C-alpha cells in the first residue's frame, strides 16, 4: 500500500523551494520565459519527454507509465499579475511591478512535486500523465492555443485535472460537480455626440448623458430580460469623458465585463447589448462604436468524476473539510480543456484570520497547502490510472 502522505512529506523541502524560486521570477502572459525554462529543466531531470514553446511559452512533460492505459493531464497555469508586491517576503518578486498574487507559483510547484513523486511510482500505474504548464490564464488565454497545438493528442487524453487556491478556510478542499466558474467577456463602447458649451446643451448631443442612459438600459436588460434564476453580471468598470467643468465633450468611452453560467445567455450577450445601445443612441441623436471581446466559456466539472474527487479529497483533508463551493462569477480557461475531455477543477482553501484575498499585493499563504495539492494529484492519478 502506497503511503502518499509520507511520500509528500519527504518531498516537502523540495516542493517549497520550487514554489519560492518561481515566486521570485513572476512573468505576465506569454512572457513566461524564465518560468517555462525553470519548469522544463525540472521535468527533464525527472526523465520526462518534454516539449517547449507550445503556444509560445507553454511546456508539456509526458510521463509514460510503461503499461497501456488511459492518459491524464495535470494542468498548471504559469502567468503572474501586474501588481507591485508588498509582502516583504525574503523570496519576494525580483521583477518590478509583477507578482504571483493569484497563487500560480503554488499551482506550478504542486504539479512539479506531483511529477517528481509519480515518476517514482510509475510502475504502479497504467497509461500516461501529461504535465501541462499553460501560459496566459489571466488573458488572452493559453489553453485554447495549446489545444490547437495538439496537447490533447499523442497520446489521446482521457482526463484533465487542475486546481486553484481559494479564499475559503485553510485546510479545506472545494469539490463541486457541474458549473463552477462563469463565462466572461469584455466590451468597449464609445459614444459619439456633439460637443459644445455647458451653458447651451440644446446645441449639443451630450455623450455623458447618453452613456448614463445606456448603462441604465443595459442593467435593466439584466434585471428584466433575463430569467432571474440564471444569475448574470454586467459591470461597467470605467467611464471616461470630458476635460473641463463647463464643456460638454464630444465623446465618452466606457468598458466593462459580462458574466454568466448559461451558455445560451453567453452566446446572446453581444446581440442583446448592441440592440439596446443602438436604440438609445439613435433616440438621443448620438452615434457609437461597440466592440465585444468573447472570453472564456463556463468551467464545467464532469459529474461522473465527482465521487472519485470527493473520495480523494476526504483522504487528504478529512471528510469534514471537503466542501461544495458556490459557483463563482470569475472565469478560468481550463474550461477549454473541460469542454473537450472529462475533468475536474477543484479549490484549495488558504484563508486564515486577517489574511488578504487573491490579487492583493500582500497575498501569501501557508505553504502546507502545497502538500495538500500534491497529495490530491497523487491520489487522483492513482484512482484514475491504477
Protein Blocks (a to p, Z undefined) as FASTA:
>chain_A
ZZfklmmmmmmmmmmmmmmmmmmmgccehilmmmmmmmmmmmmmnopacdehiehiaccd
dddehiacddddddddfbdcddddfklpakbcfbghiacfeopmmmmmmmmmmmmmmmmm
mmmpgcjddddddehklogbjklmmmmnopmgoiadfbdcdddddfbdehiacddehjfb
dcddddddddddddddfklmmlpccfklmmmmmmmmmmmmmmmmgcfklccddddfbdce
djbfkbccfbdcdddddddfbfklmmmmmmmmmmmmmmmmmmnopacddddddddddddd
dfklmmmmmmmmmmmnopklpccddddfbdcfklmmmmmpgcddddddfbdehiacehia
kbccdfklmmmmmmmmmmmmmmmmZZ
